[in-house]
Amino acid sequence: MYSYDPHSTLKKNLILTVFSLFLLTCIFSLMIGSTFHIPHPEETYLGIDSRAETSEQRIAFLRRLSYSPAPDTEELEQIVIPVEFGDVYTNYNELQKESGGDLSRYKGAQCIRCSYQDEETGNFLDLIIYENRIIGGDECTRELDGEMWPLRMPD
């Protein structure tokens, strides 16, 4: 004959509840981790070694592109690539794609924007750096109605 034991049923329900919560937590953690995974940067950018840990490496990168960065004009700024691109970042990323880059791979990443003034043109050279690797950049004027161009290999 079957007898009902409320303590045994309560214990089974509690175990099932705890196990279910554990499974949901694991599934949720996996979903979050896969959604916000930021890839490691490539070893090259524009076909050049993208290492940018030191000022010397960053300047050497720009010089390989035939720019003339003035070392004493270096400015470093912490930036975060937005998770959702508005018009400004969408347009900027299109500029990056002209150089073979794509900042959408790095949404949510904390980066460094490193700027130099070009000794020959007076324009500014910006590098976007993630994990000590260059992932993007531009040449620009700083006027309010200024211009911006993608970084390119010389012709």
VEXDRENTI-911122 format. One record per atom (N, C-alpha, C): residue in three letters; atom name; x, y, z. Coordinates in steps of 0.1 Angstrom, whole numbers, always signed. Each point is the difference from the previous one (the first is absolute). Example, Ala and Ser with C-alpha at 12.3 -4.5 7.8 and 13.67 -1.06 7.14 Angstrom:
residues 2
   aa  at   east  north     up
  ala   N   +132    -57    +78
  ala  CA     -9    +12     +0
  ala   C     +9    +12     +0
  ser   N     -4    +11     -7
  ser  CA     +9    +11     +0
  ser   C     -8    +11     +8
This chain:
residues 155
   aa  at   east  north     up
  met   N     +8    -12     +0
  met  CA     -8    +12     +0
  met   C     +9    +12     +0
  tyr   N     -4    +11     -7
  tyr  CA     +7    +12     -2
  tyr   C     -3     +9    +12
  ser   N    +10     +6     +6
  ser  CA     -2    +10    +11
  ser   C     +6    +13     -5
  tyr   N     -7    +10     +4
  tyr  CA     +4    +14     -4
  tyr   C     +9     +5    +11
  asp   N    +12     +4     -4
  asp  CA     +9     +6    +10
  asp   C     +3    +15     -4
  pro   N     -6    +10     +6
  pro  CA     +2    +13     -5
  pro   C    +14     +5     +1
  his   N     +8     -5     +9
  his  CA    +14     +4     +1
  his   C     +8     -5    -11
  ser   N     -2    -12     -5
  ser  CA     +7     -6    -11
  ser   C     -4     +8    -13
  thr   N    -13     +3     -2
  thr  CA     -4     +7    -12
  thr   C     +6    +14     +0
  leu   N     +0     +7    +12
  leu  CA     +6    +13     +1
  leu   C    +15     +0     -3
  lys   N     +7    -10     +5
  lys  CA    +14     -2     -3
  lys   C     +3     -2    -15
  lys   N     -8     -8     -6
  lys  CA     +2     -3    -15
  lys   C     -3    +13     -8
  asn   N    -11     +7     +4
  asn  CA     -3    +13     -7
  asn   C    +12    +10     +2
  leu   N     +5     +1    +12
  leu  CA    +11     +9     +2
  leu   C    +12     -3     -8
  ile   N     +4    -13     -1
  ile  CA    +11     -5     -8
  ile   C     -2     +4    -14
  leu   N    -12     -3     -5
  leu  CA     -3     +3    -14
  leu   C     +0    +15     -3
  thr   N     -4     +8     +9
  thr  CA     +0    +14     -2
  thr   C    +14     +6     +0
  val   N     +9     -5     +9
  val  CA    +14     +4     +1
  val   C     +7     -4    -13
  phe   N     -2    -12     -4
  phe  CA     +6     -5    -12
  phe   C     -5     +8    -13
  ser   N    -13     +3     +0
  ser  CA     -5     +8    -12
  ser   C     +6    +14     +0
  leu   N     +2     +6    +12
  leu  CA     +6    +13     +1
  leu   C    +15     +0     -5
  phe   N     +6    -11     +4
  phe  CA    +14     -2     -4
  phe   C     +1     -1    -15
  leu   N     -8     -8     -6
  leu  CA     +0     -1    -15
  leu   C     -3    +13     -7
  leu   N    -10     +7     +5
  leu  CA     -3    +13     -6
  leu   C    +11    +10     +1
  thr   N     +7     +0    +12
  thr  CA    +11     +9     +2
  thr   C    +12     -4    -10
  cys   N     +2    -13     -2
  cys  CA    +10     -4    -10
  cys   C     -3     +4    -14
  ile   N    -13     -2     -4
  ile  CA     -4     +4    -13
  ile   C     +1    +15     -2
  phe   N     -5     +7    +10
  phe  CA     +1    +15     -1
  phe   C    +14     +5     -2
  ser   N    +10     -6     +8
  ser  CA    +14     +4     +0
  ser   C     +6     -3    -14
  leu   N     -4    -11     -6
  leu  CA     +5     -4    -13
  leu   C     -5    +10    -10
  met   N    -13     +4     +1
  met  CA     -6     +9    -10
  met   C     +7    +14     +1
  ile   N     +2     +5    +12
  ile  CA     +7    +13     +2
  ile   C    +14     -1     -5
  gly   N     +7    -10     +3
  gly  CA    +14     -2     -4
  gly   C     +1     +0    -15
  ser   N     -9     -7     -7
  ser  CA     +2     -1    -15
  ser   C     -5    +13     -6
  thr   N     -9     +8     +6
  thr  CA     -5    +12     -6
  thr   C    +11    +11     +1
  phe   N     +7     +1    +11
  phe  CA    +10    +10     +2
  phe   C    +14     -4     -2
  his   N     +2    -10     -8
  his  CA    +14     -5     -2
  his   C     +7    +10    -10
  ile   N    +11     +6     +4
  ile  CA     +7     +9     -8
  ile   C    +12     -8     -5
  pro   N     +2     -1    -13
  pro  CA    +11     -8     -6
  pro   C    +14     +6     +3
  his   N    +10     -8     +0
  his  CA    +14     +6     +0
  his   C     +3     +7    -13
  pro   N     +7    +11     +1
  pro  CA     +3     +7    -12
  pro   C     +9     -8     -9
  glu   N     +0     +4    -13
  glu  CA     +9     -6    -10
  glu   C    +14     +4     +3
  glu   N    +10     -8     -5
  glu  CA    +14     +3     +2
  glu   C     +5    +11    -10
  thr   N     -8     +2    -10
  thr  CA     +4    +11    -10
  thr   C    -13     +8     -3
  tyr   N     +3    +13     -3
  tyr  CA    -10     +9     -5
  tyr   C     +6     +7    -12
  leu   N     -7     +0    -11
  leu  CA     +5     +5    -13
  leu   C    +12     -7     -4
  gly   N     +1    -13     +4
  gly  CA    +12     -8     -4
  gly   C    +13     +3     +8
  ile   N     -2     +8    +11
  ile  CA    +12     +4     +8
  ile   C     -2     -5    +14
  asp   N    +11     -4     +6
  asp  CA     -1     -5    +14
  asp   C     -8    +10     +9
  ser   N    -10     -4     +6
  ser  CA     -9     +9     +7
  ser   C     +3     +2    +15
  arg   N    +12     -5     +4
  arg  CA     +4     +3    +14
  arg   C     +0    +14     +3
  ala   N     -5     +4    +12
  ala  CA     -1    +15     +3
  ala   C     +2     +2    +15
  glu   N     +8     -8     +6
  glu  CA     +2     +1    +15
  glu   C     +8    +12     +4
  thr   N     +9     +4     -9
  thr  CA     +9    +11     +3
  thr   C     -2    +11    -10
  ser   N     +4    +12     +3
  ser  CA     +0    +11     -9
  ser   C     +8     -3    -12
  glu   N    +11     -6     +2
  glu  CA     +9     -3    -12
  glu   C     -7     -9    -10
  gln   N     -7    -10     +5
  gln  CA     -7     -9     -9
  gln   C    -11     +7     -7
  arg   N     -7     +9     +7
  arg  CA    -11     +7     -7
  arg   C     +5    +10    -11
  ile   N    +11     +7     +3
  ile  CA     +6     +9     -9
  ile   C     +6     -8    -12
  ala   N     +6    -12     +2
  ala  CA     +5     -8    -11
  ala   C    -11     -4     -9
  phe   N    -11     -4     +6
  phe  CA    -12     -4     -8
  phe   C     -4    +11    -10
  leu   N     -1    +12     +6
  leu  CA     -5    +12     -8
  leu   C    +11     +4    -11
  arg   N    +13     -2     +4
  arg  CA    +10     +3    -10
  arg   C     +0    -10    -11
  arg   N     -4    -12     +2
  arg  CA     +0    -10    -10
  arg   C    -12     +3    -10
  leu   N     -9     +9     +4
  leu  CA    -11     +4     -8
  leu   C     +4    +14     -7
  ser   N    +12     +4     +2
  ser  CA     +6    +12     -6
  ser   C     -5    +13     +7
  tyr   N     -5     -1    +12
  tyr  CA     -3    +12     +8
  tyr   C    +12     +4     +7
  ser   N     -1    +12     +6
  ser  CA    +11     +6     +8
  ser   C     -5     +5    +13
  pro   N     -3    -10     +9
  pro  CA     -5     +4    +13
  pro   C    +10     +7     +9
  ala   N     -3    +11     +6
  ala  CA     +9     +6     +9
  ala   C     -1     -6    +14
  pro   N    +10     -7     +5
  pro  CA     -1     -7    +12
  pro   C     -4     +8    +12
  asp   N     +4    +13     +1
  asp  CA     -4     +8    +11
  asp   C    -14     +5     +0
  thr   N     -8     -4    -10
  thr  CA    -14     +4     +0
  thr   C    -10    -11     +4
  glu   N     +6    -11     +4
  glu  CA     -8    -12     +4
  glu   C    -10     +3    +11
  glu   N    -13     -4     -3
  glu  CA    -11     +1    +10
  glu   C     -6    -13     +1
  leu   N     -2     -5    +12
  leu  CA     -7    -13     +3
  leu   C    -13     +3     +7
  glu   N    -11     -7     -4
  glu  CA    -13     +2     +6
  glu   C     -7    -14     +1
  gln   N     -5     -3    +11
  gln  CA     -8    -12     +2
  gln   C    -14     +2     -7
  ile   N     -4     -9     -8
  ile  CA    -13     +0     -7
  ile   C     -7    -14     +2
  val   N    -13     +0     -2
  val  CA     -7    -12     -1
  val   C     -8     +0    -13
  ile   N     +2    -11     -8
  ile  CA     -8     -1    -12
  ile   C    -14     -4     +4
  pro   N    -10     +8     -4
  pro  CA    -13     -3     +5
  pro   C     -6    -13     -5
  val   N     -8     -6     +9
  val  CA     -7    -13     -4
  val   C     -9     +2    -11
  glu   N     -7    +12     +0
  glu  CA    -10     +3    -11
  glu   C     +6    +12     -7
  phe   N     +2     -1    -13
  phe  CA     +5    +11     -8
  phe   C    -11     +9     -4
  gly   N     +2    +13     +3
  gly  CA     -9    +10     -6
  gly   C     +5     +5    -13
  asp   N     -5    +11     -5
  asp  CA     +4     +4    -14
  asp   C    +15     +4     +0
  val   N     +6     +6    +10
  val  CA    +14     +4     +0
  val   C     +9    -12     -1
  tyr   N     -2    -10     +9
  tyr  CA     +8    -12     +0
  tyr   C     -2     -9    -13
  thr   N    -13     +0     -5
  thr  CA     -2     -7    -12
  thr   C     +8     +6    -12
  asn   N     +0    +13     -1
  asn  CA     +7     +7    -10
  asn   C    +15     -2     +2
  tyr   N     +5     +1    +13
  tyr  CA    +14     -2     +2
  tyr   C     +4    -14     -3
  asn   N     -8    -10     +3
  asn  CA     +3    -14     -3
  asn   C     +1     -2    -15
  glu   N     -8     +7     -8
  glu  CA     +0     -1    -15
  glu   C    +14     +5     -4
  leu   N     +5    +10     +6
  leu  CA    +13     +5     -3
  leu   C    +11    -10     +3
  gln   N     -2     -7    +12
  gln  CA     +9    -11     +4
  gln   C     +0    -11    -11
  lys   N    -11     -3     -5
  lys  CA     -1    -11     -9
  lys   C     +7     +3    -13
  glu   N     +2    +13     -4
  glu  CA     +8     +3    -11
  glu   C    +15     -3     +2
  ser   N     +4     -1    +12
  ser  CA    +14     -4     +3
  ser   C     +1    -15     +3
  gly   N    -11     -7     -1
  gly  CA     +0    -15     +3
  gly   C     -3     -3    +14
  gly   N     -4    +10     +8
  gly  CA     -3     -3    +14
  gly   C    -15     -1     +2
  asp   N     -4     -3    +12
  asp  CA    -15     -1     +3
  asp   C     -1     +1    +16
  leu   N     -4    +12     +5
  leu  CA     -1     +1    +14
  leu   C    -12     -7     +6
  ser   N    -10     -4     -8
  ser  CA    -11     -7     +5
  ser   C     +4    -13     +7
  arg   N    +11     -5     -3
  arg  CA     +5    -12     +7
  arg   C     +4     +3    +14
  tyr   N     +2    +12     +3
  tyr  CA     +5     +4    +13
  tyr   C    -10     +8     +8
  lys   N    -13     -2     -3
  lys  CA    -10     +8     +8
  lys   C     +1     -3    +15
  gly   N     +0    +10     +8
  gly  CA     +1     -1    +14
  gly   C    +14     -1     +5
  ala   N    +10     +0     -9
  ala  CA    +14     -1     +5
  ala   C     +5    +14     +5
  gln   N     +8     -1    +10
  gln  CA     +7    +12     +5
  gln   C    +13     +1     -7
  cys   N     +2    +11     -7
  cys  CA    +11     +2     -9
  cys   C     +8    +13     +4
  ile   N    +10     +2     -7
  ile  CA     +8    +13     +1
  ile   C     +0     +6    -14
  arg   N     -3    +13     +0
  arg  CA     +2     +8    -12
  arg   C    +13     +8     +2
  cys   N     +9     -3     -9
  cys  CA    +14     +6     +0
  cys   C     +0    +10    -12
  ser   N     +4    +12     +3
  ser  CA     +1    +10    -11
  ser   C    +13     +6     -1
  tyr   N     +4     +3    -12
  tyr  CA    +13     +8     -3
  tyr   C     -4    +10    -10
  gln   N     +8    +11     +0
  gln  CA     -2    +10    -11
  gln   C    +11     -3    -10
  asp   N     -4     +0    -13
  asp  CA     +9     -3    -11
  asp   C     +9    +13     -2
  glu   N    +13     -2     -1
  glu  CA     +9    +11     -1
  glu   C     -1     +7    -14
  glu   N     -4     -8    -10
  glu  CA     +0     +5    -14
  glu   C    -13     +7     -3
  thr   N    -11     -6     +4
  thr  CA    -14     +6     -4
  thr   C     -6     +8    +11
  gly   N     +3     -3    +13
  gly  CA     -6     +7    +11
  gly   C    -13     -8     +4
  asn   N     -4    -10     -8
  asn  CA    -12     -8     +3
  asn   C     +3     -8    +12
  phe   N    -10     -6     +6
  phe  CA     +1     -9    +12
  phe   C     -2    -14     -5
  leu   N     +8     -9     +6
  leu  CA     +0    -14     -3
  leu   C     -4     -7    +13
  asp   N    -12     -7     -1
  asp  CA     -6     -7    +11
  asp   C     +2    -15     -2
  leu   N     +3     -7    +11
  leu  CA     +1    -14     +0
  leu   C    -10     -5    +11
  ile   N     -8    -10     -4
  ile  CA     -8     -7    +10
  ile   C     +7    -13     +4
  ile   N     +2     -1    +13
  ile  CA     +9    -11     +5
  ile   C     -8     -9    +10
  tyr   N     +0    -13     -2
  tyr  CA     -7     -9     +9
  tyr   C    +10    -12     +3
  glu   N     +2     -2    +13
  glu  CA    +10    -11     +4
  glu   C    +13     +2     -6
  asn   N     +5    +13     +0
  asn  CA    +13     +4     -6
  asn   C     +2     -3    -15
  arg   N    -11     -1     -7
  arg  CA     +0     -2    -14
  arg   C     -9    +11     -7
  ile   N     +5     +5    -12
  ile  CA     -8     +9     -7
  ile   C    -11     -7     -7
  ile   N    -12     +6     +2
  ile  CA    -12     -6     -7
  ile   C     -7    +10     -9
  gly   N     +4    +12     +0
  gly  CA     -6    +10     -8
  gly   C     +8    +13     +1
  gly   N     -4    +10     -8
  gly  CA     +6    +13     +0
  gly   C     -5     +9    -11
  asp   N     +5    +12     +0
  asp  CA     -4    +10    -10
  asp   C    +10    +11     +0
  glu   N     -1     +8    -11
  glu  CA     +7    +13     -1
  glu   C    -11    +10     -1
  cys   N     +2    +11     +8
  cys  CA    -11    +10     +0
  cys   C     +6    +14     +3
  thr   N     -9    +10     -3
  thr  CA     +3    +14     +4
  thr   C     -9     +1    +12
  arg   N     +3    +10     +9
  arg  CA     -8     +1    +12
  arg   C     -9    +12     +0
  glu   N     -2     +6    -12
  glu  CA     -9    +11     -1
  glu   C    -15     -5     +2
  leu   N     -9     +9     +4
  leu  CA    -14     -5     +2
  leu   C     -6     -6    -12
  asp   N     +3     +6    -12
  asp  CA     -5     -6    -13
  asp   C    +12     -7     -7
  gly   N     +9     -7     +8
  gly  CA    +11     -6     -6
  gly   C     -2    -12     -8
  glu   N    +10     -6     -5
  glu  CA     -1    -12     -8
  glu   C     +7    -12     +7
  met   N     -4    -12     -5
  met  CA     +6    -12     +6
  met   C     +2    -10    -11
  trp   N    +11     -7     +0
  trp  CA     +4    -10    -10
  trp   C     +4    -13     +7
  pro   N     -2    -11     -7
  pro  CA     +5    -13     +6
  pro   C    +15     +0     -1
  leu   N     +7     -8     +9
  leu  CA    +14     -2     -1
  leu   C     +2    -10    -12
  arg   N    +10     +3     -8
  arg  CA     +2     -8    -12
  arg   C    +15     -2     -2
  met   N     +3    -11     -7
  met  CA    +14     -3     -5
  met   C     +2    +11    -11
  pro   N    +13     +4     -1
  pro  CA     +3    +10    -11
  pro   C     -1     -7    -13
  asp   N     -3     +8    -10
  asp  CA     -1     -6    -14
  asp   C    +13     -4     -5
